[in-house]
């Protein structure tokens, strides 16, 4: 079972349109109150295609953070549900500071 703020490798294929695909790291953003109770989990994909400056639409994670091998951006605007069978391997966890930044970005993106 994946928990909130964990980074996992997930198989996002097949992809459609502008969705990120292939096996890639994802960040679990779903509440632990429902994790393990559903067949799906809300995630944000992670990419190594960095933009020059991150903003509230992306969260920068540096090499070594949360078990990542490269500097990466969490694609906060690509939040989606995936089937739990797509999870392949746990990599690590976000630290408290990044958790707060992620929550702030999600509140803005989702207008909550």
N, C-alpha and C positions, 0 to 999 in steps of 0.2 A: 504494500500500500504506500502510495506517495503522500507526503505531507506538505502543507503550505511552506513556502520558502525553500523547498528543496529543488536542486537542479538535477535533472535526469536526462539521459539520452533517450529519445523517442523516435520511432519510425513514423514520419508524417506523410509517407507516400500511400496512396496516390494523392497528388496535390491537384488543385483546380485554380486556374486563373492566377491571381497575384498571391495566393497562399504560399508560404514557405513549405518546401517539401524535403525529402530525403531524411536520412537519420541525422538528427541534430540535437544539441542540448535544448531543453525546454525548462522553464521555471514554473513550478506549481503555484497558482494564485488562489486556488479554491480553499475555502475554510475547512479546517480540520473537523469542524462539527459535522460535516457531511462526507468527508473523505472516507473511503472504505464502505460507504453505504449505497453508493451509486455505481453504475458500470462505466461512468465517464468522469473525467476530471478536467477542470478549467486550467489552462496553461497559457503562458506567453512564450513563443518561440525565441530562440537566441541565435544571433548571427555574428559571424566574424567580419562581415562587410561593414566596417565602421563608417560613420559620418564624422566630419571634422569636429563638430561640437554637438554633444548630446543635449537634449532638452527634456521636457516632460513626456515626450513621446517615446523616448528611449532611456534605458538605464545602463550606464557603462559599468562593465565588470572587467577587472584587470586579470591578466594571466595569473593563475593560482587561486583566485577567488572562487569559492564554491566548486572547486575541483576542475576548473576550466584550464585547457592547455594554451589558450590564446586570449588576448584582449578581445572582448565581445560586447555586443549591445543586446539588451533584452528589448524585444519589439512589443512594447506595451500596447500599441494600437492593434496588434494582431491577436489579442486575447480570444481564445476559442476553447471549446470542449473537445477532448479526444477520448476515445475508448481506452480503458485501462490496460488492454492488451497491447497497446502501442508502446508502453514503457519498456525499455530494454535494460538500463543499468543506472543506478544512482551514482551521481558524481560528487555532490556535496550540498552545503547549505549556505544561504545568504547570511551575512552578519547583520547585527541589529541596525546599524546605520543604513545599510542598503535596503533592509526591510521597510524602514520608515519612508525612504525615498520612493520605493515601489508603491507602497500604499497611497502616498500622495499623488503619484502619477496616475494610478488606477482611478482614484476619486475624480480627477480632472477629466480623464478620457471617458469615463462612464457617466460623468455628471451626477455623482452620488455624494 
